[in-house]
Amino acid sequence: MRIPLRYQVSEYDCGPTSLLNALNYLFQREEISPELIRNIMLYSLDCYGSGGAPGKRGTSRMAMMFLSNWLEGVGKTGILPVESRYLSGRDVRMDAHSFLVDALHRNGVAVVRLYLDGEHYVLLTGEKEGRVYLFDPYYLPDGLAETDIENTTGHPFHYNRIVPFSYFNRETQAPYALGSEAEREAVLLFDTRTKLTEEKAIEYFI
């Protein structure tokens, strides 16, 4: 059974929430083991806030890289047919020939670090004609004010925002900007049973 994607329950858990949403998007509920949920929560929220408060700076890039590598290992052992790849720096960009768009066209998803009100993680689930479909786990009752971003609650299994390409490649800290190239990161995830070959993806999107 598929279940709706979920929102974060605090100001800080966008990272683990987006990773769990990626698994929810790709796999049936019955396929997701308690160990997957436990380890994602255990190794995220590892950054300390002011005064040394644990978790109050969210999830680090190192934790995301570790979890991506761990999920790739899970796939190789046959526990779950998952494939994961960690990207950073100049490999994280939004254009027709980027790793991000390629993954979306091949039935994959991407957990991406970008900016909202500070650094933030969201789940990218699709792309069409230069617009990215994503699920932002930070619940905003009225959505974002930007007029060219479509806010929706009508697709809870897939996305709640549709965002133009132009937002992502900015090296600023504006909403949905990927920010400085040197600090960018993303985790690509696939269900290996449904991942399209490059040829099939090109065929499908022509």
N, C-alpha and C positions, 0 to 999 in steps of 0.2 A: 504493500500500500504506500502511495505517495502521501506526504503530509505537507501542509503549508510551510513556507519559510518563516523564520521567527525573528523577532526583534530582540535587541540586547536588553538586559534587565538592569543595567547600571550605566554610568557614564563611561565605563572603561572596557567593557567586554566585547567590543566590536570585532576584535581579532578572532577569538574562539567562536563567537557566534557566526561569523562569516565562514569559517572553516566547517563548522557543523552544518551550515546551510548548504555548502558545496556538496557535502555527502548526502544531505537530504534531497538535493536536486538531482543527483546522479543515480542514487540507489533507492531501492524499496526500504521501508522502515524495518522489515524483518531481516534485512541483510546487514544492518548496522549493529555491531556488537557493543556491549557495555564497555569493553576495553578501549575501543576507539574514542568514545565519549570521555571516558576517564582520563586518558592520556592527553587529549587535546586540552582539557581543562587544567590538568596537572602541570603542563609545560608552558602554558600561556600566562598572561597577567604577571609577568616576571619583572616588570619595571617598577622602580620605587619613586613615589611622589615626594613633594617637599616635606621635610621632617622625617623622611625615611618610611613613609606609609607604604606598605607593600601593595603592588597592583595598581596604584593610583597614577601611573603613567602608561597603563595599558600593557601591550605586548610588544616585545622587542623584535627587531629584524632577525637576530640570532635565533630566537625561539621559533619564528616562522620558518627559517631555513631548516632548523632541526626537525620540526613537525613535517615539513615537506619531504625531507629525506626519509623520515620514519614511515610516512604513508607510502612512499615508493617501495620501501622494504616490505611493508604489509602486502602490497600487490605482488611482489616477487615470491613471497612465501605461499601465495594462493589463498590467504585468509579472506581477501576481498579483491575483486578484479579492478583495482584502482591503479592509476598511473599518476605520478606527481613530478613536477619539475619546478625548481626555484629559479626565478629570474631576478636580476638586479641591474642597476645602472642603465646604460644606453639600450639594453635589450627590452626595457620597459617603456614602450611608447605606443601611441595609437595612430595607426595608419593602415591602409589596405594590405600592406605586406608585412605587418608586424607579427610577432609571436602571439600577442594577445588576440588579434583578429583571427589569425590562423586557428588558434585553439577554439574560439567560439564557432567558427565555421566547421570544425570537425567534431561537433557535439560535446566539446569540453566546456569548462567554466574557468574563471580566474578570480582568485582573491587578491585584491589590489590595495596597496597602501596609497592613499591620496589625502587631500585636505577637505575638511568640512569646516568645523570650528576647531581647528587644530588637526593633528594627524589622525587618520581614521582609516578603517578597513571596510570595503564593500565587496559584494560578489557580482561579477559580470557574468551574464547568462546568455547574451545574444548580441548580434550586430546586423543591421540592415541599412543599406544606403547611407552610410556615414553617421548613423545614430546607434548608440550603445544602450542595450537593455540591461539594467542592473537592479539588484536588491540592496538597498541601503538599510542596515539594521537599526539605525538611529531613528526612532519614531518621531515624526513631526506631524501633528494633526492636520496642518494646513499645507504641508509640503514646503518646497523652496519657492522663494519669490521670483526667481529668474523666469522670465516669460517664455524662453525657448527650451526649458526643461519641462517635460511632461510628468506630472505627479499622478499616480494612480493607485488605488487600492483594489482594483478589479481583477488582478492577476496574482493572487497570493502564493501560487506555486512557482512563479517564474520571475516576476520583477515588480518594482514599485516606482521606478524612474526610467525615463527615456532621455538620454543626454547626448547632444551633438559631439562629434569628434573634437571640435575646437576647444572644448573645455579641458580636455585631458592633458594635452602637450604643453600647457603653460608651465613655466618654471617659477610660479608664484605660489602663494598660499591661499588662493581664491578657491571657492567651492568646486570640488571635483578636479582640481588641478593635480597632476602627478608631482609637481614641484621640481626641485633641483634634480637634474639628471643623475648626479652622483649618489643621491639618497633614495632613488626609486627601488621598489621591489614588487614582486608579484609571485603567486603560486598558481601554476596551471594544474588542473586536475581533470582526469578522464575516467569513464567507465570503459575498460578495454574492450568490452563486448560491443559497445556502440560507437567507439571512436572511428570516424571516417578516415580513410586514406587521403593523402593530399589530392590525388586524382579525383576521388569521389566528391571531395569538398568543392573543388573547382567546378566539377560537372554540375553540382547541385546549385551553386550560386551564380552560374552564368545565366 
